[in-house]
Amino acid sequence: MSLTKILAKILTISLAILTFVIALISIFHADWIKLAILWIKDLIEHIGEWNYLIAFLSALIESLPVIGTVLPGMNIMILVGGFFGREHLPGVISLAIIGAMMGNYIGYWLGARYGHDFIEEYGDWFWIGKTEARILENQTKKNGPWYVILGKFNNFTRAFVPFIAWSGGMNEKKFWLYNTLWSILWACTIIGIGIFFAKNYEIILDNLEKIMLAIIVCFALYTYFFRREQFKDYMKAKEEEIREKIEKKEQKQKEKSSSL
């Protein structure tokens, strides 16, 4: 296994563990989260105008392929937007829009040059196999503007839709149009959520278990009643993909053994 793949695997496992730990702390020790938020609030107020740079970089980095799925750019934007942006709204929103547009276009440019090869070689380490790549490409072709714009609000799609958009047949002019609309809508919405969160985070954390349970139930019901067939098709295609990979791996091992 190459060094790049080893690092990608370590990064993916570390992210999964970190996400799980944060979820447990949020549910069972919400008071720890409150203390962390108070510390972050004081830090944001202390660094002052440096928050403009943080807003720009957060919006840019969280839009990049691979990196955007690892770094919590949207979470940082919510906190900066809530505790700093409510008093400096025009500047923070403007820089967030510019950062998001630049990050998205970098992703599109990288996808046009390295998309297929990267997904083929390293996609599995970031939960993107051939099945997921095909779904992203098909959805980009079928629901281009809406998939690009609304995909910004999902941790997975916001980082990889620009990367996949070129192979999905979206030309550069269309992408720039959707990218602009996408970035404006995302920046305004996320900073608005941040302002709401900053005012009500104690109430939100006190009811976090109920909120998370409600989200899980709503997602399960939506999948069952509206996306059941699509989910079955996905699972069938994913099983086939995994079977093919196992067969290829076994074939390589046989060839390696026979050559010794």
Backbone hydrogen bonds, N-H to C=O, Kabsch-Sander energy under -0.5 kcal/mol:
donor,donor_aa,acceptor,acceptor_aa,energy
6,I,2,S,-2.1
7,L,3,L,-2.6
8,A,4,T,-2.3
9,K,5,K,-2.4
10,I,6,I,-2.5
11,L,7,L,-2.6
12,T,8,A,-2.3
13,I,9,K,-2.5
14,S,10,I,-2.5
15,L,11,L,-2.2
16,A,12,T,-2.2
17,I,13,I,-2.4
18,L,14,S,-2.6
19,T,15,L,-2.5
20,F,16,A,-2.1
21,V,17,I,-2.6
22,I,18,L,-2.6
23,A,19,T,-2.1
24,L,20,F,-2.1
25,I,21,V,-2.5
26,S,22,I,-2.6
27,I,23,A,-1.7
28,F,24,L,-2.9
29,H,25,I,-2.4
32,W,29,H,-1.2
33,I,29,H,-1.1
34,K,30,A,-2.1
35,L,31,D,-2.0
36,A,32,W,-2.2
37,I,33,I,-2.6
38,L,34,K,-2.4
39,W,35,L,-2.1
40,I,36,A,-2.4
41,K,37,I,-2.8
42,D,38,L,-2.3
43,L,39,W,-2.2
44,I,40,I,-2.9
45,E,41,K,-2.3
46,H,42,D,-1.9
47,I,43,L,-2.2
48,G,44,I,-0.8
50,W,47,I,-1.8
51,N,48,G,-2.0
52,Y,49,E,-1.6
53,L,49,E,-0.6
54,I,50,W,-2.0
55,A,51,N,-2.6
56,F,52,Y,-2.1
57,L,53,L,-2.8
58,S,54,I,-2.7
59,A,55,A,-2.0
60,L,56,F,-2.1
61,I,57,L,-3.1
62,E,58,S,-2.0
63,S,60,L,-1.0
64,L,61,I,-1.6
67,I,65,P,-2.7
68,G,64,L,-2.1
69,T,66,V,-1.1
70,V,66,V,-0.7
70,V,67,I,-1.2
71,L,67,I,-2.5
73,G,71,L,-2.3
76,I,72,P,-2.3
77,M,73,G,-2.4
78,I,74,M,-2.2
79,L,75,N,-2.0
80,V,76,I,-3.0
81,G,77,M,-3.0
82,G,78,I,-2.1
83,F,79,L,-2.7
84,F,80,V,-2.1
85,G,80,V,-2.1
86,R,81,G,-0.6
87,E,84,F,-1.1
88,H,84,F,-0.6
92,V,88,H,-2.1
93,I,89,L,-2.6
94,S,90,P,-2.2
95,L,91,G,-2.2
96,A,92,V,-2.2
97,I,93,I,-2.4
98,I,94,S,-2.3
99,G,95,L,-2.6
100,A,96,A,-2.4
101,M,97,I,-2.5
102,M,98,I,-2.4
103,G,99,G,-2.6
104,N,100,A,-2.6
105,Y,101,M,-2.1
106,I,102,M,-2.4
107,G,103,G,-2.1
108,Y,104,N,-2.3
109,W,105,Y,-2.8
110,L,106,I,-2.7
111,G,107,G,-2.4
112,A,108,Y,-2.0
113,R,109,W,-0.9
113,R,110,L,-0.5
114,Y,110,L,-3.3
115,G,111,G,-1.5
118,F,114,Y,-2.8
119,I,115,G,-2.5
120,E,116,H,-2.4
121,E,117,D,-2.0
122,Y,118,F,-3.5
123,G,118,F,-0.7
123,G,119,I,-1.2
125,W,122,Y,-1.2
126,F,123,G,-1.9
127,W,124,D,-1.4
128,I,123,G,-2.8
133,A,129,G,-2.4
134,R,130,K,-2.4
135,I,131,T,-2.0
136,L,132,E,-2.5
137,E,133,A,-2.4
138,N,134,R,-2.7
139,Q,135,I,-2.8
140,T,136,L,-2.1
141,K,137,E,-2.0
142,K,138,N,-2.7
143,N,139,Q,-3.1
147,Y,143,N,-3.5
148,V,144,G,-2.3
149,I,145,P,-2.7
150,L,146,W,-2.6
151,G,147,Y,-1.2
152,K,149,I,-1.0
153,F,150,L,-1.7
154,N,151,G,-1.6
158,R,154,N,-2.6
159,A,155,N,-0.5
160,F,156,F,-1.3
161,V,157,T,-3.0
164,I,160,F,-2.0
165,A,161,V,-2.0
166,W,162,P,-0.6
168,G,164,I,-1.5
169,G,166,W,-1.8
170,M,165,A,-2.2
171,N,169,G,-0.6
175,F,171,N,-2.3
176,W,172,E,-2.3
177,L,173,K,-1.8
178,Y,174,K,-2.7
179,N,175,F,-3.2
180,T,176,W,-2.1
181,L,177,L,-2.1
182,W,178,Y,-3.1
183,S,179,N,-2.4
184,I,180,T,-2.2
185,L,181,L,-2.5
186,W,182,W,-2.5
187,A,183,S,-2.6
188,C,184,I,-2.3
189,T,185,L,-2.2
190,I,186,W,-3.0
191,I,187,A,-2.2
192,G,188,C,-1.8
193,I,189,T,-2.6
194,G,190,I,-2.4
195,I,191,I,-2.3
196,F,192,G,-2.1
197,F,193,I,-2.9
198,A,194,G,-2.8
199,K,195,I,-1.4
200,N,196,F,-1.4
201,Y,197,F,-1.3
204,I,200,N,-2.4
205,L,201,Y,-2.6
206,D,202,E,-1.9
207,N,203,I,-1.1
207,N,204,I,-0.5
208,L,205,L,-1.2
211,I,207,N,-2.2
212,M,208,L,-2.9
213,L,209,E,-2.4
214,A,210,K,-2.4
215,I,211,I,-2.2
216,I,212,M,-2.4
217,V,213,L,-2.6
218,C,214,A,-2.5
219,F,215,I,-2.4
220,A,216,I,-2.5
221,L,217,V,-2.6
222,Y,218,C,-2.5
223,T,219,F,-2.5
224,Y,220,A,-2.4
225,F,221,L,-2.6
226,F,222,Y,-2.5
227,R,222,Y,-0.8
227,R,223,T,-1.1
231,F,227,R,-2.3
232,K,228,R,-2.2
233,D,229,E,-2.6
234,Y,230,Q,-2.3
235,M,231,F,-2.5
236,K,232,K,-2.3
237,A,233,D,-2.5
238,K,234,Y,-2.7
239,E,235,M,-2.3
240,E,236,K,-1.9
241,E,237,A,-2.2
242,I,238,K,-2.6
243,R,239,E,-2.4
244,E,240,E,-2.3
245,K,241,E,-2.0
246,I,242,I,-2.3
247,E,243,R,-2.3
248,K,244,E,-2.3
249,K,245,K,-2.4
250,E,246,I,-2.5
251,Q,247,E,-2.3
252,K,248,K,-2.4
253,Q,249,K,-2.1
254,K,250,E,-2.2
255,E,251,Q,-2.5
256,K,252,K,-2.4
257,S,253,Q,-2.3
258,S,254,K,-2.6
259,S,255,E,-1.3
260,L,256,K,-0.6
260,L,257,S,-0.7
